[in-house]
Amino acid sequence: MFEGVQVLTPDVHTDYRGDLWTLWKRGDLDLDFNHYKVSTSRKNVLRGIHGDKKSWKLITCLYGELYFVIVDNRAGSPTYLQWRSMVLDSRRRKQVLVPPGVGNGFLVLSDASVFHYKWAYPGEYPDVDEQFTIKWNDPGLKINWPIDNPILQLRDKS
């Protein structure tokens, strides 16, 4: 991975009723989370690649299966403009901690998905005007997406 990126596996209790797992508890990470978001999407939707210079994000796929991509957009980093991918799903329950300056995006592989992320940032929320967008199919990055024609919002098309 990249400096600052962590892949975490939460504790899971499974019995005949199903599963109980902890996404996060105080003391797990030395971050002051102040904003939580949930995104629901259908198959072939590609969201991102977005990020900003001040936010940490703890990302979890609560339902479904995602092809998850991160891109290091920190000028001066030894991994600047490199990308990594992994599958996040509700069976393996991996979580990814994404540091400031690293963009993230995902493609929904299952029929539907629920994507959860907790944000930690100083000051006000870094809305779209403070965020960066990296084009999903930037020819310089050559990200190996498992689809050629995803469902995109206007921001991700241009």
C-alpha positions in Angstrom: 0.0 0.0 0.0 1.0 3.6 0.4 2.4 5.4 3.4 -0.5 6.1 5.8 -2.9 3.6 4.3 -4.0 0.8 6.6 -6.1 -2.3 5.9 -7.9 -3.4 9.0 -9.9 -6.4 9.9 -12.6 -5.8 12.6 -13.5 -8.3 15.3 -16.5 -10.4 14.2 -18.7 -12.6 16.4 -20.7 -15.2 14.5 -23.3 -17.6 15.8 -26.5 -19.2 14.5 -28.3 -15.8 14.4 -25.7 -14.1 12.1 -22.8 -11.8 12.7 -22.0 -8.9 15.0 -19.0 -6.8 14.2 -17.5 -3.6 15.4 -16.6 -1.0 12.8 -14.7 1.2 15.1 -14.3 2.1 18.8 -12.5 5.0 20.5 -8.9 4.1 20.9 -8.6 2.0 17.7 -7.2 4.9 15.8 -5.8 8.2 17.0 -8.3 10.2 14.9 -11.2 12.4 15.9 -14.0 11.3 13.5 -16.6 14.0 13.0 -18.6 13.1 9.9 -20.1 9.8 8.8 -21.5 9.0 5.3 -23.3 6.1 3.6 -23.5 5.6 -0.1 -25.9 3.0 -1.7 -25.3 2.1 -5.3 -26.3 -0.5 -7.9 -24.2 -2.8 -10.1 -21.7 -1.1 -12.5 -21.9 2.3 -10.7 -18.4 3.8 -10.4 -17.9 6.5 -7.8 -14.8 8.6 -7.4 -11.8 9.0 -7.6 -12.1 11.8 -5.0 -10.1 13.1 -2.1 -8.8 16.2 -0.4 -5.7 17.4 1.4 -7.0 17.3 5.0 -9.3 14.3 5.6 -8.7 10.8 6.9 -11.4 8.3 5.8 -12.2 4.9 7.3 -14.0 3.0 4.6 -16.1 -0.2 4.9 -18.3 -2.1 2.5 -21.3 -3.0 4.7 -23.2 -4.8 2.0 -22.3 -6.2 -1.4 -19.0 -6.3 -3.3 -16.8 -3.4 -4.5 -13.7 -3.0 -6.6 -11.9 -0.4 -4.5 -9.1 1.8 -5.8 -6.9 4.3 -4.1 -4.6 6.8 -5.9 -1.7 8.6 -4.2 -2.2 12.3 -5.1 0.5 13.7 -2.7 3.1 15.5 -4.7 6.5 14.6 -3.3 5.4 11.1 -2.2 7.5 8.2 -3.5 4.2 6.6 -4.7 2.8 9.8 -6.3 0.2 9.0 -8.9 0.5 5.3 -8.3 -2.7 3.3 -7.6 -3.7 0.1 -5.7 -6.9 -1.9 -5.8 -8.6 -4.5 -3.8 -12.0 -6.1 -3.4 -14.0 -4.9 -0.4 -17.1 -6.9 0.5 -19.5 -7.7 3.3 -18.1 -11.2 3.8 -14.4 -10.5 4.5 -15.2 -7.1 6.1 -11.9 -5.4 5.4 -11.7 -1.7 6.2 -9.3 0.8 4.7 -8.0 3.9 6.4 -7.2 6.4 3.6 -5.0 9.4 4.6 -5.2 13.0 3.3 -4.0 13.4 -0.2 -5.0 9.9 -1.3 -8.0 9.6 -3.5 -10.4 6.7 -3.5 -13.1 5.4 -5.8 -15.0 2.2 -6.3 -17.0 0.1 -8.8 -20.0 -1.9 -7.6 -19.5 -5.6 -8.6 -22.6 -6.9 -6.8 -26.3 -6.1 -7.7 -26.3 -3.5 -4.9 -23.9 -2.1 -2.3 -23.7 -0.1 0.9 -20.5 1.9 1.3 -19.8 3.5 4.7 -17.1 6.0 5.5 -16.1 8.0 8.6 -14.3 11.2 8.1 -11.8 12.9 10.4 -10.7 16.4 9.4 -9.9 19.7 11.1 -12.2 22.7 10.7 -15.1 22.7 8.2 -16.1 19.8 5.9 -14.0 19.9 2.7 -16.9 20.0 0.2 -16.5 19.6 -3.6 -14.7 22.9 -4.0 -11.9 21.7 -1.8 -11.7 18.2 -3.2 -9.7 16.8 -6.1 -11.1 14.5 -8.7 -9.0 12.1 -10.7 -10.6 10.8 -13.9 -11.5 7.1 -13.5 -9.9 6.2 -16.8 -6.9 8.7 -16.8 -4.6 7.3 -19.5 -1.5 8.2 -17.5 -2.6 6.0 -14.5 -3.8 3.0 -16.5 -6.1 1.7 -13.7 -7.2 -1.8 -14.4 -11.0 -1.4 -13.9 -13.0 -4.6 -14.6 -15.4 -2.6 -16.8 -15.2 -0.4 -19.8 -18.5 1.5 -19.6 -19.5 2.2 -16.0 -22.4 4.3 -14.7 -20.9 7.7 -13.8 -22.0 11.0 -12.5 -21.0 14.1 -14.5 -18.2 15.0 -12.1 -16.5 11.7 -12.8 -17.0 11.8 -16.6 -15.0 15.0 -17.2 
